Amino acid sequence: MKTKVIYIYGAPAVGKLTTAKALSDITGFKVFHNHLASDLVRSVFERGSAKGDMLIVKLRFEILELAVKEQVSGVIMTGAHAHNFIYPNGENDEWYASHIEKITTENDGEFYGVNLVTSADTLMERVLQTDRLEWKKIHSREVLQEVLEKNDYAKTAPLKNNHIIDNTDMSVEEVTKQIIEFIKFNAD
């Protein structure tokens, strides 16, 4: 059995975790969202610590690789993706997304990239949702505006198997249906 890895990415507040949870409910796939590793590492290392930031990346890569090698049926990963974001090792988010794809395919898994996009007004509405506090996500319009001005989330990752969904006027059910069709998953 090949592990299906679905990498849901986009700007903060675009609906990555909401979509991942809904997709998991349908598929039974494990949700390995970006805040799990970052919150773990940030319990010891402050944001901006180069070694801490790279440890987050290393944990994500190693957990993904082990999941694919152990043939976990499916893993849904999430991540903010700004092509101009630079990691302490000098690489950018395009490297990060491509490396997730590479880990998956080199270990005989199936990779699916899903780029969620939405309008700026919708981002500003969603950032205020109270469920964002649980994972220490951005939860103010001012901070989100600063992040959007600093990072360019408009460019899609250079992935071989990628699907773009504009969820501005879509329910999470409609978004998950599109993803199910993209990965050709049968929930029978």
Order of alpha helices (4+ residues) and beta strands (2+ residues): beta-alpha-beta-alpha-alpha-beta-alpha-beta-alpha-alpha-beta-alpha
